[in-house]
Amino acid sequence: QVQLREAGGGLVQAGRSLRLSCAASGIISSFNTMAWYRQAPGKQRELVAAITSGGTTNYADSVKGRFTIFRGSVKNTVYLQMNSLKPEDTAVYYCNAERANTYWGQGTQVTVSS
């Protein structure tokens, strides 16, 4: 059974940084795409950043220049480096991965205080 496990969320002041990590288990093949989504209270889940197996990245306009997604040296790991955090970045962040099927992590809370 494929599982995605996130780590690295927490409470941080505006302007500071956090790094989220996501590690997969239960799969041997590499995911085609890994991504981070977030969902704030009362809002729909939205794509934050994605990276393909070839290294192509895609970012939401709201995080361009502040967030960086990258794959780890261990297969099927992905990170999200979040700099210059803003209160509006507060949300539950979910790891997402795709290879034939779509998989989700359980989410990690990121809270940015002003």
Contacts in CASP RR format, 6 or more apart in sequence:
PFRMAT RR
TARGET T0000
AUTHOR 0000-0000-0000
METHOD contacts of the structure
MODEL  1
QVQLREAGGGLVQAGRSLRLSCAASGIISSFNTMAWYRQAPGKQRELVAA
ITSGGTTNYADSVKGRFTIFRGSVKNTVYLQMNSLKPEDTAVYYCNAERA
NTYWGQGTQVTVSS
1 26 0 8 1.000
2 24 0 8 1.000
2 25 0 8 1.000
2 26 0 8 1.000
2 27 0 8 1.000
2 97 0 8 1.000
2 101 0 8 1.000
2 103 0 8 1.000
3 24 0 8 1.000
3 25 0 8 1.000
3 26 0 8 1.000
3 103 0 8 1.000
3 105 0 8 1.000
4 22 0 8 1.000
4 23 0 8 1.000
4 24 0 8 1.000
4 95 0 8 1.000
4 96 0 8 1.000
4 97 0 8 1.000
4 103 0 8 1.000
4 104 0 8 1.000
4 105 0 8 1.000
4 106 0 8 1.000
5 22 0 8 1.000
5 23 0 8 1.000
5 24 0 8 1.000
5 25 0 8 1.000
5 95 0 8 1.000
5 105 0 8 1.000
5 106 0 8 1.000
6 20 0 8 1.000
6 21 0 8 1.000
6 22 0 8 1.000
6 93 0 8 1.000
6 94 0 8 1.000
6 95 0 8 1.000
6 105 0 8 1.000
6 106 0 8 1.000
6 107 0 8 1.000
6 108 0 8 1.000
7 20 0 8 1.000
7 21 0 8 1.000
7 22 0 8 1.000
7 23 0 8 1.000
7 108 0 8 1.000
8 18 0 8 1.000
8 19 0 8 1.000
8 20 0 8 1.000
8 21 0 8 1.000
8 108 0 8 1.000
9 18 0 8 1.000
9 20 0 8 1.000
9 93 0 8 1.000
9 108 0 8 1.000
9 109 0 8 1.000
9 110 0 8 1.000
10 18 0 8 1.000
10 108 0 8 1.000
10 109 0 8 1.000
10 110 0 8 1.000
10 111 0 8 1.000
11 111 0 8 1.000
11 113 0 8 1.000
12 18 0 8 1.000
12 85 0 8 1.000
12 110 0 8 1.000
12 111 0 8 1.000
12 112 0 8 1.000
12 113 0 8 1.000
13 112 0 8 1.000
13 113 0 8 1.000
14 85 0 8 1.000
14 86 0 8 1.000
14 87 0 8 1.000
14 112 0 8 1.000
14 113 0 8 1.000
14 114 0 8 1.000
15 83 0 8 1.000
15 84 0 8 1.000
15 85 0 8 1.000
15 86 0 8 1.000
15 112 0 8 1.000
16 85 0 8 1.000
17 81 0 8 1.000
17 82 0 8 1.000
17 83 0 8 1.000
17 84 0 8 1.000
17 85 0 8 1.000
18 82 0 8 1.000
18 85 0 8 1.000
18 110 0 8 1.000
19 79 0 8 1.000
19 80 0 8 1.000
19 81 0 8 1.000
19 82 0 8 1.000
20 36 0 8 1.000
20 79 0 8 1.000
20 80 0 8 1.000
20 82 0 8 1.000
20 93 0 8 1.000
20 95 0 8 1.000
20 108 0 8 1.000
20 110 0 8 1.000
21 77 0 8 1.000
21 78 0 8 1.000
21 79 0 8 1.000
22 34 0 8 1.000
22 36 0 8 1.000
22 77 0 8 1.000
22 78 0 8 1.000
22 79 0 8 1.000
22 95 0 8 1.000
22 97 0 8 1.000
22 105 0 8 1.000
23 74 0 8 1.000
23 76 0 8 1.000
23 77 0 8 1.000
24 31 0 8 1.000
24 76 0 8 1.000
24 77 0 8 1.000
24 97 0 8 1.000
24 103 0 8 1.000
27 76 0 8 1.000
27 99 0 8 1.000
29 99 0 8 1.000
30 53 0 8 1.000
30 75 0 8 1.000
30 76 0 8 1.000
30 99 0 8 1.000
31 53 0 8 1.000
31 76 0 8 1.000
31 97 0 8 1.000
31 98 0 8 1.000
31 99 0 8 1.000
32 52 0 8 1.000
32 53 0 8 1.000
32 98 0 8 1.000
32 99 0 8 1.000
33 50 0 8 1.000
33 51 0 8 1.000
33 52 0 8 1.000
33 53 0 8 1.000
33 97 0 8 1.000
33 98 0 8 1.000
34 50 0 8 1.000
34 51 0 8 1.000
34 69 0 8 1.000
34 71 0 8 1.000
34 76 0 8 1.000
34 78 0 8 1.000
34 95 0 8 1.000
34 96 0 8 1.000
34 97 0 8 1.000
34 98 0 8 1.000
35 47 0 8 1.000
35 48 0 8 1.000
35 49 0 8 1.000
35 50 0 8 1.000
35 51 0 8 1.000
35 69 0 8 1.000
35 78 0 8 1.000
35 95 0 8 1.000
35 96 0 8 1.000
35 97 0 8 1.000
35 98 0 8 1.000
36 47 0 8 1.000
36 48 0 8 1.000
36 49 0 8 1.000
36 50 0 8 1.000
36 69 0 8 1.000
36 78 0 8 1.000
36 80 0 8 1.000
36 93 0 8 1.000
36 94 0 8 1.000
36 95 0 8 1.000
36 96 0 8 1.000
37 45 0 8 1.000
37 46 0 8 1.000
37 47 0 8 1.000
37 48 0 8 1.000
37 93 0 8 1.000
37 94 0 8 1.000
37 96 0 8 1.000
38 45 0 8 1.000
38 46 0 8 1.000
38 48 0 8 1.000
38 89 0 8 1.000
38 91 0 8 1.000
38 92 0 8 1.000
38 93 0 8 1.000
38 94 0 8 1.000
38 110 0 8 1.000
39 45 0 8 1.000
39 46 0 8 1.000
39 91 0 8 1.000
39 92 0 8 1.000
39 94 0 8 1.000
40 88 0 8 1.000
40 90 0 8 1.000
40 91 0 8 1.000
40 92 0 8 1.000
43 91 0 8 1.000
45 94 0 8 1.000
46 60 0 8 1.000
47 58 0 8 1.000
47 60 0 8 1.000
48 59 0 8 1.000
48 60 0 8 1.000
48 63 0 8 1.000
48 67 0 8 1.000
48 69 0 8 1.000
48 80 0 8 1.000
48 93 0 8 1.000
49 57 0 8 1.000
49 58 0 8 1.000
49 59 0 8 1.000
49 60 0 8 1.000
49 63 0 8 1.000
49 67 0 8 1.000
49 68 0 8 1.000
49 69 0 8 1.000
49 80 0 8 1.000
50 57 0 8 1.000
50 58 0 8 1.000
50 69 0 8 1.000
50 96 0 8 1.000
51 57 0 8 1.000
51 58 0 8 1.000
51 69 0 8 1.000
51 70 0 8 1.000
51 71 0 8 1.000
51 78 0 8 1.000
55 71 0 8 1.000
57 69 0 8 1.000
59 65 0 8 1.000
59 67 0 8 1.000
59 69 0 8 1.000
62 88 0 8 1.000
63 82 0 8 1.000
63 89 0 8 1.000
66 82 0 8 1.000
66 83 0 8 1.000
66 84 0 8 1.000
66 85 0 8 1.000
67 80 0 8 1.000
67 81 0 8 1.000
67 82 0 8 1.000
67 83 0 8 1.000
68 80 0 8 1.000
68 81 0 8 1.000
68 83 0 8 1.000
69 78 0 8 1.000
69 79 0 8 1.000
69 80 0 8 1.000
69 81 0 8 1.000
70 78 0 8 1.000
70 79 0 8 1.000
70 81 0 8 1.000
71 77 0 8 1.000
71 78 0 8 1.000
71 79 0 8 1.000
72 78 0 8 1.000
72 79 0 8 1.000
76 97 0 8 1.000
78 95 0 8 1.000
78 97 0 8 1.000
80 93 0 8 1.000
82 89 0 8 1.000
82 110 0 8 1.000
85 110 0 8 1.000
85 112 0 8 1.000
86 112 0 8 1.000
87 112 0 8 1.000
87 113 0 8 1.000
87 114 0 8 1.000
88 112 0 8 1.000
89 110 0 8 1.000
89 112 0 8 1.000
90 110 0 8 1.000
90 111 0 8 1.000
90 112 0 8 1.000
91 109 0 8 1.000
91 110 0 8 1.000
92 107 0 8 1.000
92 108 0 8 1.000
92 109 0 8 1.000
92 110 0 8 1.000
93 107 0 8 1.000
93 108 0 8 1.000
93 109 0 8 1.000
93 110 0 8 1.000
94 104 0 8 1.000
94 105 0 8 1.000
94 106 0 8 1.000
94 107 0 8 1.000
95 104 0 8 1.000
95 105 0 8 1.000
95 107 0 8 1.000
96 102 0 8 1.000
96 103 0 8 1.000
96 104 0 8 1.000
96 105 0 8 1.000
97 103 0 8 1.000
END
